[in-house]
């Protein structure tokens, strides 16, 4: 469990020292506190001490914060602002990088109709006030929650209750997806290792590596080794790397944090994924399309490598990354054992794997069909095999029939073979091949 560290928010400062882009400048935080105190004064509240939970990552969601408060016997009241009809507060923020001052890059937003806003928690004679806001800057954004209370212990009790409730909810079999600035939980669904079709022995080796890591925490500590490992899944697209991540989420009974390294994913997204994973540890932290880090000036790659090397301490975190282009992966990633000590190359499926996968997809068809189609699909990825069966089933649906025919498969096979031929030539137009 992450330790709860309460920081008393500072008074308004004249200037702020330089700081990393994902951190909150003391001057900017002080402006938030000043606005909070001004809002409280409208309710006749004397300026009590103001606290925030330090650490840079979200320890709880607003829902669990309120549920935790209610569980402790607090009455929760969401209040509209008296000084601002729309409950929107805009404050000019100061952003300081390498000693250079830049003004007016962001604003503070507060919305009463959503989870953002002013909240009063009352329990007998005790009273706590929450001020929840989203801060948007040109370079990043964050969600800040400040708590006003006469006593530190009351705040700690509230955070502990909400964090335990939040942790219990998040540790279910779910996937936490990061894409750009967005974070969302999705159910991992019903998947198991029988759906993973890999060369003989690879599935067992991969499973042993993953389960062995999480079962060896105490041994890591006894040997003085940081409890973290890295696995790189490499190979052409469409052969099950993403499916492996879904199976991990469903079968390990652990949360899985997935960061999609698209062009919109900033170094802040990468850092946030690492920090979020550490909050949820033990956890699997997955980075999809690692080769996307090579498409810019190297800044995101540098951030990733620094985090893999322990800038953010990782304990109980298994990092799994995927790449479609192993030939493009920087040697600094693939050839340094402390970053990825296991590399699994997932090849195009050989005939035995194709036959097994097709048998799985054609469970309601005659048993010999899978082997016959597998013999005719040399060069097909798992994704193309899945598309083949889908096209056959759509043909049956078009006739209004439940059962597939051998002709359905033969027509779908011809279409997907033509699609594969065009794709191998770099063409994208599928209109003339029956798709």
Secondary structure as UniProt FT lines:
FT   STRAND          6..8
FT   TURN            21..22
FT   HELIX           26..41
FT   TURN            42..44
FT   STRAND          49..53
FT   HELIX           62..71
FT   TURN            72..73
FT   STRAND          75..79
FT   TURN            85..86
FT   STRAND          94..97
FT   TURN            98..99
FT   STRAND          100..103
FT   STRAND          107..109
FT   TURN            112..113
FT   STRAND          117..123
FT   TURN            124..125
FT   STRAND          126..136
FT   STRAND          141..149
FT   HELIX           152..170
FT   STRAND          174..179
FT   TURN            180..181
FT   STRAND          182..187
FT   HELIX           193..195
FT   TURN            200..201
FT   HELIX           202..215
FT   HELIX           217..222
FT   TURN            223..224
FT   STRAND          228..234
FT   TURN            237..238
FT   HELIX           241..251
FT   STRAND          256..260
FT   TURN            263..264
FT   HELIX           267..280
FT   STRAND          283..288
FT   HELIX           290..295
FT   HELIX           299..308
FT   TURN            309..310
FT   STRAND          317..323
FT   HELIX           326..328
FT   HELIX           331..334
FT   TURN            337..339
FT   STRAND          342..345
FT   HELIX           351..361
FT   TURN            362..364
FT   HELIX           367..375
FT   TURN            378..379
FT   HELIX           382..398
FT   TURN            399..400
FT   HELIX           406..424
FT   TURN            425..426
FT   HELIX           431..433
//
